């Protein structure tokens, strides 16, 4: 329940599971809204965005980046309507350029963080940091041991901070990596399953469909069209 005022020329990062409601705005307001599937964000950028606090999610675009950023967004916007035979590759390249520009902006943020820090929030943040550094195939007890707490306490803290369980976040990390591999590589589903640490590729396919609602091959086809 925090009011956020957006001014020219600002950029607002909305993270998964957050809900925002637009209120009064000037009649001449204009801008871009870009919805991004998390798996499309490069690994070396995603931690920057994941760790942003509420006070840091709104940022004023530095004049040094402004022209390049807006030009990239405009090109990306126009590329979606292009009939160029290499349209997908062009969109991917422009999107990555945009993400790295935004990463530069947010990594240099000087916004003051005024959020209260509680034990659950700190444990959740440390868990997410560990998850980005360790295998998502590890058990919840593995991460609890790393944090010197019980598994039930870890799950309570993660659920209190995010509304989701530890198991959810482990599966989410696995699915995100699987989606990246399906989208960016030509590897067969069986190969991807083995790369992710699954011994049974049919189990991987069933789990992927259970979580996403589509098979790995259907996902690949959908996002490449």
C-alpha positions as CSV (number, residue, x, y, z in Angstrom):
1,X,0.0,0.0,0.0
2,X,2.7,2.5,-1.0
3,X,2.1,5.4,-3.4
4,X,4.7,5.8,-6.1
5,X,4.9,9.0,-8.2
6,X,6.4,8.5,-11.7
7,X,7.9,11.6,-13.4
8,X,9.7,12.3,-16.7
9,X,12.0,10.5,-17.5
10,X,11.5,7.6,-15.0
11,X,11.7,3.8,-15.3
12,X,9.6,1.6,-13.0
13,X,10.6,-2.1,-12.5
14,X,7.6,-4.3,-11.5
15,X,8.7,-7.7,-10.1
16,X,6.8,-11.0,-10.3
17,X,3.9,-11.3,-7.8
18,X,3.7,-7.5,-7.3
19,X,0.4,-5.8,-8.1
20,X,0.2,-2.1,-9.1
21,X,-2.9,0.0,-9.6
22,X,-2.6,3.2,-11.8
23,X,-4.2,6.3,-10.3
24,X,-4.4,9.9,-11.5
25,X,-2.0,11.0,-14.3
26,X,-1.6,13.9,-16.7
27,X,-3.5,13.7,-19.9
28,X,-0.3,14.0,-22.0
29,X,1.5,11.2,-20.2
30,X,3.2,8.7,-22.6
31,X,5.5,5.8,-22.2
32,X,6.3,2.1,-22.8
33,X,5.1,-0.9,-20.9
34,X,7.2,-4.0,-21.5
35,X,6.2,-7.4,-20.1
36,X,9.0,-9.9,-19.8
37,X,9.0,-13.6,-19.0
38,X,11.7,-14.0,-16.3
39,X,13.5,-16.8,-18.1
40,X,14.5,-14.3,-20.8
41,X,16.6,-12.1,-18.5
42,X,20.3,-13.1,-18.5
43,X,21.6,-14.7,-15.4
44,X,24.2,-11.9,-14.7
45,X,21.4,-9.3,-14.7
46,X,18.6,-11.1,-12.9
47,X,20.1,-10.8,-9.4
48,X,20.3,-7.0,-9.8
49,X,16.5,-6.9,-10.5
50,X,15.6,-9.5,-7.9
51,X,17.3,-7.8,-5.1
52,X,15.7,-4.4,-5.7
53,X,13.8,-3.0,-2.7
54,X,10.5,-1.1,-3.2
55,X,12.3,2.2,-2.9
56,X,14.7,1.2,-5.6
57,X,12.2,0.0,-8.2
58,X,11.5,3.5,-9.4
59,X,14.5,5.1,-11.0
60,X,15.2,8.3,-12.9
61,X,17.1,7.6,-16.1
62,X,20.5,9.1,-16.1
63,X,21.0,11.5,-19.1
64,X,24.1,9.5,-20.1
65,X,21.8,6.5,-20.8
66,X,18.6,8.2,-21.8
67,X,19.1,8.6,-25.6
68,X,20.5,5.1,-26.1
69,X,17.8,3.5,-23.9
70,X,14.9,5.3,-25.6
71,X,16.3,4.5,-29.1
72,X,16.7,0.8,-28.1
73,X,13.1,0.7,-26.8
74,X,11.7,2.4,-29.9
75,X,13.6,-0.1,-32.2
76,X,12.4,-3.0,-30.1
77,X,8.8,-1.8,-30.3
78,X,9.0,-1.4,-34.1
79,X,10.7,-4.8,-34.6
80,X,7.7,-6.7,-33.3
81,X,5.8,-5.5,-36.4
82,X,8.7,-6.2,-38.8
83,X,8.5,-8.8,-41.5
84,X,12.3,-9.2,-41.5
85,X,13.1,-13.0,-41.9
86,X,15.6,-12.6,-38.9
87,X,13.0,-10.8,-36.8
88,X,13.3,-13.1,-33.8
89,X,17.1,-12.8,-33.7
90,X,16.8,-9.0,-34.0
91,X,14.3,-8.8,-31.2
92,X,16.5,-11.0,-28.9
93,X,19.5,-8.8,-29.6
94,X,17.6,-5.5,-28.9
95,X,16.0,-7.0,-25.8
96,X,19.3,-8.0,-24.4
97,X,20.7,-4.6,-25.1
98,X,17.8,-3.1,-23.3
99,X,18.2,-5.4,-20.3
100,X,21.9,-4.6,-19.9
101,X,21.1,-0.9,-20.2
102,X,18.6,-1.2,-17.4
103,X,21.0,-3.3,-15.3
104,X,23.5,-0.4,-15.6
105,X,20.9,2.1,-14.4
106,X,19.7,-0.1,-11.4
107,X,23.2,-1.3,-10.4
108,X,24.2,2.4,-9.9
109,X,21.0,3.3,-8.0
110,X,21.5,5.7,-5.1
111,X,17.9,5.6,-3.9
112,X,17.5,5.4,-0.1
113,X,16.0,2.3,1.2
114,X,13.4,3.0,3.9
115,X,11.9,-0.5,4.3
116,X,11.9,-2.1,7.7
117,X,14.0,-5.2,7.9
118,X,12.6,-8.2,9.8
119,X,14.0,-11.6,10.5
120,X,11.7,-13.3,7.9
121,X,12.7,-10.8,5.2
122,X,16.4,-11.3,5.9
123,X,16.2,-15.1,5.9
124,X,14.2,-15.0,2.7
125,X,16.7,-12.7,1.0
126,X,19.6,-14.9,2.1
127,X,17.7,-18.0,0.9
128,X,17.2,-16.4,-2.6
129,X,20.9,-15.5,-2.7
130,X,21.9,-19.1,-1.9
131,X,19.5,-20.4,-4.4
132,X,21.1,-18.3,-7.2
133,X,24.5,-19.8,-6.2
134,X,23.5,-23.4,-5.6
135,X,21.6,-26.2,-7.3
136,X,17.8,-26.0,-7.3
137,X,17.8,-29.8,-7.1
138,X,19.0,-29.6,-3.5
139,X,16.4,-30.2,-0.7
140,X,15.0,-27.5,1.5
141,X,17.0,-29.0,4.4
142,X,20.2,-28.3,2.5
143,X,19.4,-24.5,2.4
144,X,18.2,-24.6,6.0
145,X,21.5,-26.1,7.1
146,X,23.4,-23.4,5.2
147,X,21.5,-20.7,7.0
148,X,21.8,-22.5,10.4
149,X,18.1,-22.8,11.0
150,X,15.5,-25.6,10.9
151,X,13.8,-26.5,7.7
152,X,10.4,-25.6,9.1
153,X,11.6,-22.2,10.2
154,X,13.1,-21.5,6.8
155,X,9.8,-22.5,5.2
156,X,7.8,-20.2,7.6
157,X,10.1,-17.2,6.9
158,X,10.0,-17.7,3.1
159,X,6.2,-18.1,3.1
160,X,5.8,-15.1,5.3
161,X,7.9,-12.9,3.0
162,X,6.8,-14.2,-0.4
163,X,3.6,-16.1,0.1
164,X,5.2,-19.2,-1.4
165,X,7.0,-22.2,0.0
166,X,10.7,-23.1,-0.3
167,X,9.7,-26.0,-2.6
168,X,7.9,-23.5,-4.9
169,X,11.0,-21.4,-5.3
170,X,13.2,-24.4,-5.9
171,X,10.8,-25.5,-8.7
172,X,10.6,-22.0,-10.0
173,X,14.4,-21.8,-10.4
174,X,14.4,-25.1,-12.2
175,X,11.6,-24.2,-14.5
176,X,13.2,-20.8,-15.3
177,X,16.5,-22.5,-16.3
178,X,14.6,-25.1,-18.3
179,X,12.7,-22.4,-20.2
180,X,16.0,-20.6,-21.0
181,X,17.5,-23.8,-22.4
182,X,14.4,-24.6,-24.4
183,X,14.3,-21.1,-25.9
184,X,17.9,-20.3,-26.5
185,X,19.3,-23.8,-27.5
186,X,18.4,-26.5,-30.0
187,X,19.0,-29.3,-27.5
188,X,16.5,-32.0,-27.3
189,X,14.2,-32.2,-24.2
190,X,16.1,-35.4,-23.1
191,X,19.4,-33.5,-23.2
192,X,18.0,-30.5,-21.3
193,X,16.6,-32.8,-18.6
194,X,20.1,-34.4,-18.1
195,X,21.8,-30.9,-18.1
196,X,19.4,-29.9,-15.3
197,X,20.3,-33.0,-13.2
198,X,17.3,-35.2,-13.9
199,X,18.1,-38.9,-14.4
200,X,14.6,-39.6,-15.9
201,X,13.8,-37.2,-18.7
202,X,10.1,-38.4,-18.8
203,X,9.7,-37.3,-15.2
204,X,11.2,-33.9,-16.1
205,X,8.7,-33.5,-18.9
206,X,5.7,-34.4,-16.6
207,X,6.9,-32.0,-13.9
208,X,7.4,-29.2,-16.5
209,X,3.9,-29.7,-17.8
210,X,2.4,-29.9,-14.3
211,X,4.0,-26.5,-13.3
212,X,3.6,-24.6,-16.6
213,X,0.6,-26.2,-18.1
214,X,2.4,-27.1,-21.4
215,X,4.9,-29.7,-22.5
216,X,8.5,-28.6,-23.1
217,X,8.2,-28.8,-26.9
218,X,4.9,-26.8,-26.8
219,X,6.6,-24.1,-24.7
220,X,9.5,-23.9,-27.2
221,X,7.1,-23.7,-30.2
222,X,4.9,-21.0,-28.5
223,X,7.8,-18.6,-27.6
224,X,9.6,-19.0,-30.9
225,X,6.6,-18.1,-33.0
